[in-house]
């Protein structure tokens, strides 16, 4: 069974601060995705990383896939209250189109 | 385009009753998935349809759960009889293809929150 450990589980910061969320596994994934979920809604895809060592930027968000494709990180620069939400990482299981999810990181950005 | 639609959004039923959840995927998406999040746990895979066929149902917890996808369009997930541990949020997602490519990702519905009392 593949597992994804996400940390921290909860993060409360002030507007303007930087933060990093980590997603780690002992298993290799064919790709890794980051989703953001708001209360009462389903997860919304932010990015997919496929190649080991890949870095993708989405405005103030930087996503990195580990060289061995077992881990990933999400870095947010100058966080804003609008960034508040549950961030989920999900690994695509090799040979399948199913996803293994982490438990998520609840981010609260206060003005 | 319309997104993935799920209903009901909430359902409260008594133990032993039957509940049917429905999912309408994005038009043209052959792949439809059901996932579930139980409180305190991660979102977990239940099953995957390609058109009307079950591609992978390895995540279905037991035979009280029955999923169908009539004509390869909408899907239903029936729980009969419901147990307390079935409570959680049931998500449906769809995708156009299954390639693990750069743009691969699901479009999720808003979920159905099921409470069994």
Interface residues (C-beta under 8 A of the other chain):
Chain A: X4 X30 X31 X33 X35 X40 X41 X42 X43 X44 X45 X48 X50 X88 X90 X92 X96 X97 X98 X99 X100 X101 X102 X103 X104
Chain B: X4 X9 X31 X33 X35 X41 X42 X43 X44 X45 X48 X55 X56 X59 X91 X93 X95 X98 X100 X101 X102 X103 X104 X105 X106 X107 X108 X109 X110 X111
